[in-house]
Amino acid sequence: MFSPEGPSLRELVVQALSSVEHGYDLLAPKFDHTPFRTPDSVLDAVAAALARTGTWEDGLDLCCGTGAGIGVLAQVCRRRVTGVDFSAGMLAEAARRTGVPQDGPRVSWVRADARALPFASAFDLVVSFGAFGHFLPRELPGLFTQVRAALRPGGTFAFPVLAPPRPATPAFWMLLGFDAVMRVRNALWRPPFVMYYRAFRLGDVRRELERAGFRVGLQALPEFGLRRDGSPRVRLVTAVRVG
């Protein structure tokens, strides 16, 4: 549908009528040929921002999908990087597609639910790209608690956040329509497929991170410029584990 190598409309419909896990298992071989993959421009900007901050020993890509964020971690982590996802299909594609220089950190893959991570104080850095729409707002406290437990004291949880589109823009109405369709779908069909692009609001996210035991900072990613009101188009959230 999106390109000759991408999924067909029929394949997308089948995915949308599946569970989140099975839907991504089905989509995995063609996922990187869809707009759902995080753009390289975002990955590169985050990598540059993290490199300016420092280097880490061990990093985790939370909800790694086909492994787009592993390259970011490989640039700033010296010893080990891990991708975790609950879709076996996405992990298989990640292992097949992802390459890290021979002198770079070791790479491993773990199948697990982000809401029940099998790690304890194992990482200095956790990143995530484009996955938070799959979590309902009421799940964020538990998710952030899991991330905090996976980090060592003083470790950082980092992820980019795009400024929400304004009501006068087509993007606003497109996202509003998409969320409405998903809510109707989930009201009429089981199993549910959770993907709500407008539910992840920066103010709520910051509050829940602080409640979970993080010190939260924001930095603009200058590669994406400013909006008309002078606010950044894209920010990087850096949440540091306290204690």
C-alpha positions as CSV (number, residue, x, y, z in Angstrom):
1,M,0.0,0.0,0.0
2,F,2.8,2.5,1.0
3,S,5.3,1.1,-1.5
4,P,5.8,-2.0,-3.7
5,E,7.6,-3.6,-0.8
6,G,5.1,-2.6,1.8
7,P,1.9,-4.3,3.1
8,S,-1.2,-4.4,1.0
9,L,-4.5,-2.9,2.2
10,R,-5.8,-6.4,2.9
11,E,-2.7,-7.2,5.0
12,L,-3.2,-4.0,7.0
13,V,-6.9,-4.8,7.6
14,V,-6.0,-8.3,8.8
15,Q,-3.4,-6.8,11.1
16,A,-5.8,-4.3,12.5
17,L,-8.3,-7.0,13.3
18,S,-5.7,-9.1,15.2
19,S,-4.3,-8.6,18.7
20,V,-1.4,-6.1,18.9
21,E,1.1,-9.0,19.3
22,H,-0.2,-11.1,16.5
23,G,-0.7,-8.1,14.3
24,Y,2.9,-7.1,14.5
25,D,4.0,-10.7,14.0
26,L,2.1,-10.5,10.6
27,L,3.4,-7.0,9.7
28,A,7.0,-7.6,10.7
29,P,8.5,-8.6,7.3
30,K,7.2,-5.4,5.7
31,F,7.2,-3.1,8.7
32,D,10.2,-1.1,7.6
33,H,8.4,-0.2,4.4
34,T,5.6,1.6,6.2
35,P,5.4,5.1,7.8
36,F,5.1,3.4,11.2
37,R,8.9,2.9,11.4
38,T,10.6,5.8,13.2
39,P,12.3,8.0,10.5
40,D,16.1,8.0,10.3
41,S,16.0,11.8,10.8
42,V,14.5,11.3,14.3
43,L,16.9,8.5,15.2
44,D,19.9,10.5,14.1
45,A,18.8,13.6,16.1
46,V,18.3,11.5,19.2
47,A,21.7,9.8,18.8
48,A,23.4,13.2,18.4
49,A,21.6,14.6,21.5
50,L,22.6,11.6,23.6
51,A,26.2,11.7,22.3
52,R,26.4,15.3,23.6
53,T,25.3,14.1,27.0
54,G,27.8,11.4,27.4
55,T,28.4,7.6,27.0
56,W,26.9,4.6,28.7
57,E,27.9,1.0,29.3
58,D,24.6,-0.9,28.7
59,G,21.5,0.2,26.8
60,L,18.0,-1.1,26.3
61,D,15.6,-0.4,23.3
62,L,12.2,-0.7,24.8
63,C,9.6,-2.1,22.4
64,C,12.3,-2.3,19.8
65,G,10.3,-3.5,16.9
66,T,12.6,-4.3,13.9
67,G,15.5,-2.7,15.8
68,A,15.6,0.9,14.5
69,G,16.7,2.2,17.9
70,I,19.6,-0.3,18.2
71,G,21.8,1.8,16.0
72,V,21.2,4.8,18.3
73,L,22.3,2.7,21.3
74,A,25.3,1.3,19.5
75,Q,26.6,4.9,19.0
76,V,26.5,5.8,22.7
77,C,26.8,2.5,24.6
78,R,30.2,0.8,25.0
79,R,29.5,-2.7,26.3
80,R,26.0,-4.1,25.5
81,V,22.7,-3.2,23.9
82,T,19.5,-5.1,24.1
83,G,16.3,-5.0,22.2
84,V,13.1,-6.1,24.0
85,D,9.7,-6.6,22.3
86,F,6.7,-8.9,22.8
87,S,6.4,-9.7,19.1
88,A,8.4,-12.7,18.1
89,G,8.0,-11.7,14.4
90,M,9.4,-8.2,15.0
91,L,12.4,-9.6,17.0
92,A,13.2,-12.1,14.2
93,E,13.2,-9.2,11.7
94,A,15.3,-7.1,14.1
95,A,17.9,-9.8,14.4
96,R,18.0,-10.3,10.7
97,R,18.2,-6.6,9.7
98,T,20.3,-5.0,12.4
99,G,24.0,-4.8,12.0
100,V,26.5,-3.3,14.5
101,P,30.2,-2.7,13.8
102,Q,32.5,-5.5,14.9
103,D,34.1,-3.1,17.5
104,G,30.8,-2.0,18.8
105,P,28.8,-3.3,21.8
106,R,27.3,-6.8,22.0
107,V,23.7,-7.0,20.8
108,S,21.0,-9.3,22.2
109,W,17.3,-9.7,21.8
110,V,14.7,-10.5,24.5
111,R,11.0,-11.3,24.1
112,A,9.1,-9.8,26.9
113,D,6.1,-7.5,27.7
114,A,7.2,-4.0,28.5
115,R,4.8,-4.1,31.4
116,A,6.7,-7.0,33.0
117,L,10.3,-6.5,32.2
118,P,12.7,-9.3,33.2
119,F,15.5,-6.9,34.2
120,A,16.7,-5.5,37.5
121,S,19.2,-2.6,37.6
122,A,20.7,-3.9,34.3
123,F,21.0,-0.8,32.2
124,D,22.4,2.8,32.2
125,L,20.2,4.0,29.3
126,V,16.8,3.0,28.1
127,V,15.4,4.5,24.8
128,S,12.0,4.0,23.1
129,F,10.7,5.1,19.7
130,G,7.1,5.3,18.6
131,A,5.7,2.7,20.9
132,F,3.8,4.6,23.5
133,G,0.6,4.7,21.6
134,H,0.2,1.0,22.4
135,F,-0.2,1.8,26.1
136,L,-3.4,3.2,27.7
137,P,-2.9,6.2,30.0
138,R,-3.7,4.1,33.0
139,E,-0.8,1.8,32.1
140,L,1.8,4.5,32.2
141,P,2.5,4.3,35.9
142,G,3.2,0.6,35.7
143,L,5.3,1.0,32.6
144,F,7.5,3.7,34.0
145,T,7.9,1.7,37.2
146,Q,9.2,-1.2,35.1
147,V,11.6,1.0,33.3
148,R,12.9,2.5,36.5
149,A,13.5,-1.0,37.9
150,A,15.5,-1.9,34.8
151,L,17.8,1.1,35.2
152,R,20.7,1.4,37.5
153,P,20.6,4.4,39.9
154,G,21.3,7.5,37.9
155,G,20.4,5.8,34.6
156,T,18.5,7.7,31.9
157,F,15.2,6.9,30.1
158,A,15.1,8.9,26.9
159,F,12.6,9.2,24.1
160,P,11.5,11.8,21.5
161,V,8.1,13.6,21.7
162,L,6.6,15.5,18.8
163,A,4.6,18.6,19.4
164,P,0.9,17.9,18.9
165,P,-0.6,19.3,15.7
166,R,-2.8,22.3,16.0
167,P,-6.5,22.0,15.4
168,A,-6.3,24.1,12.2
169,T,-4.0,21.5,10.6
170,P,-4.9,18.4,8.5
171,A,-2.7,16.3,10.8
172,F,-4.8,17.1,13.8
173,W,-8.0,15.9,12.1
174,M,-6.2,12.9,10.7
175,L,-5.0,11.8,14.1
176,L,-8.4,12.5,15.7
177,G,-10.1,10.4,13.0
178,F,-7.6,7.6,13.4
179,D,-8.2,7.5,17.2
180,A,-12.0,7.5,16.7
181,V,-11.8,4.6,14.3
182,M,-9.6,2.6,16.7
183,R,-12.1,3.2,19.6
184,V,-15.0,2.1,17.5
185,R,-13.0,-1.0,16.3
186,N,-12.2,-1.9,19.9
187,A,-15.8,-1.4,21.0
188,L,-17.0,-3.9,18.4
189,W,-14.2,-6.4,18.0
190,R,-12.0,-8.6,20.2
191,P,-9.2,-8.9,20.8
192,P,-8.5,-5.1,21.1
193,F,-5.8,-3.4,19.2
194,V,-4.4,-0.5,21.3
195,M,-2.9,2.3,19.2
196,Y,-4.0,5.8,20.2
197,Y,-1.7,8.5,18.9
198,R,-3.3,11.3,20.9
199,A,-3.3,9.6,24.3
200,F,0.3,10.2,25.1
201,R,0.4,13.8,26.4
202,L,3.6,15.4,27.5
203,G,2.2,17.0,30.7
204,D,0.7,13.7,31.9
205,V,3.8,11.8,30.9
206,R,6.0,14.1,32.9
207,R,3.9,13.9,36.0
208,E,3.8,10.1,35.9
209,L,7.5,9.9,35.4
210,E,8.1,12.1,38.4
211,R,5.7,9.9,40.5
212,A,7.6,6.8,39.4
213,G,10.9,8.2,40.7
214,F,12.5,10.1,37.8
215,R,13.9,13.6,37.5
216,V,12.6,14.8,34.2
217,G,14.3,17.1,31.7
218,L,13.4,18.3,28.2
219,Q,15.7,19.4,25.4
220,A,14.8,20.6,22.0
221,L,16.0,18.7,19.0
222,P,17.2,21.6,16.8
223,E,17.2,19.6,13.6
224,F,13.4,20.0,13.5
225,G,13.2,23.7,14.1
226,L,10.5,25.7,15.9
227,R,6.8,26.2,15.5
228,R,5.3,29.6,14.9
229,D,5.0,30.3,18.6
230,G,8.7,29.6,19.1
231,S,8.2,26.2,20.8
232,P,10.2,23.2,19.6
233,R,8.7,20.8,17.0
234,V,10.4,17.9,18.6
235,R,11.8,17.4,22.2
236,L,13.8,14.7,23.8
237,V,12.6,13.7,27.2
238,T,15.4,12.6,29.5
239,A,14.2,11.0,32.7
240,V,17.0,10.2,35.2
241,R,16.4,7.6,37.8
242,V,16.6,9.1,41.3
243,G,17.8,6.8,44.0
